[in-house]
Every structure is written in C-alpha cells, then in structure tokens.
C-alpha cells in the first residue's frame, strides 16, 4: 500500500490524485467530497467513480479551471476533502440508540450550510443530550475545522450520520415508532402545546427556506416557535437551543 499525502488547505484536510483518493477510500478515511475534472476518461477514473457511488461519497465534476488553485499539488484531475468529524451509518446508529436509550432524542438538519450555525447546533446538542444528528451528504455544511471549533468539542460528543436523502431517516424512524416533529413557521401549533417527554426526532430547516417541501410532506406533526409581529424567524442555532431545552424541561418536570 502506498503513502497518502495529506495537505491542510483553508482549514480542510485535502488529498490529491486519483490513486491517493482510492487508497484513502480503501482504508476507510472519512472522505466528505470529491471533485473530478470534467472529461477525464480512463480506467482509474472509472474505478474511482465506481467506488464513490458504492460508498455513497459525494462527488461532482468541475471544469479544469476549477482545479487551478491546486495546480501545484499534481492533482491529476481529482481532489478530495477529508472530514474532520467521523460519521456513522444511519441504520446501525439508529438501531444502537433504540436498543440502549429509553427515550431517544434525534435531530435532523435539512439544508444547514453555515459552518458556524452547524457547530453551534452540535454544541447545544451535546449539552442537551441529543443522541444523534443526521445531515444530507449534499447541501449541508462541510464537517471541517470551523465546525469543530464552534462546537467547542460537541462535534466529537454527538454521533453524526450523513445520508443521501433525509427522507430515508424519516422513513426508518417512522418504521421504528419514533415520532417526528418538524419545526416550521408554517405550523398551526406552537412548540409548547406538544408532549415531548417520550422518544422524539426533531427536524430543522435552513433559515431562508425552512424545511424543504418534499421533506416536510413526510412529516405528520409540526410546530412553530411563537414570535411577535416584529420578526418572523430566528437564527437556526438559536431555534435549536430553544427546542432542545423545552424537551429537557418537559422530561425533567
């Protein structure tokens, strides 16, 4: 086995070259995303694409100009970013938690792209005893050093699962009898009318569009945070903290 060369660039751990990326996959490094130059056609690239699809690793094709900033790294048309935070298989993680926790507490984050918000949510999750956080492999904040720093260690305390589609998490939790609650301004009921003492999975969306319509359509229960007419939304990490501690309040009352 060869030696994988790693480089820290912009607070991220990067790997350059198709062979190096393949080797990293084989030794199960937590690769977060891969960029491949458009138009590359060879057996090694085909092998890489096959492995990426098999391992459910996000990748995208970019023009040659998109990789110019890595020209001095001899990338040969392929660049990968290693996640700073380990992730877990969704089904295995849920099953383990259901077996060990009487009232499991899950969080699903739909479209949270800001690393500072994500880190703050992980920090609050660790403080509030969240058992697992689920994010999408696309359209989510990268699992990088900024997230780790903002989380103040929470990123290493709360298990994270990355999935192709959050709907898969919803359906799996529903099949296992875990109630789901979507936090959205479109809800008619407020959070404080809900019984949150038992098992729960709470879904949060991005600040600009909220929970996506396709994901929202799978949820049978929703709630909103009461607000005055002066403002119509909160920072998502602040909203998470409010919801988390209402759950703790009810469970400890």
Buried (B, 14 or more C-beta within 10 A) or exposed (E): EEEBEBEEBEBBBBBBBBBBBBBBBEEEBBBBBBBBBEEBEEEBBEEBBEBBEEEEBBBEEBEEEBBEEBEEBEBBBBBBBBBBBEBBEBBEBBEBBBEEBEEBBBBBBBBBBBBBBBBBBBBBBBBBBBBBBBBBBEBBBBBBBBBBBBBBEBBBBBBBBBBEEBBBBBEBBBEBEBBBBBBBEEBEEEBEEBEBEBBBBBBBBBBEEBBBEEBBEBBEEBBBBEEEEEEEEBEBBBBBBBBBEBBBEBBEE
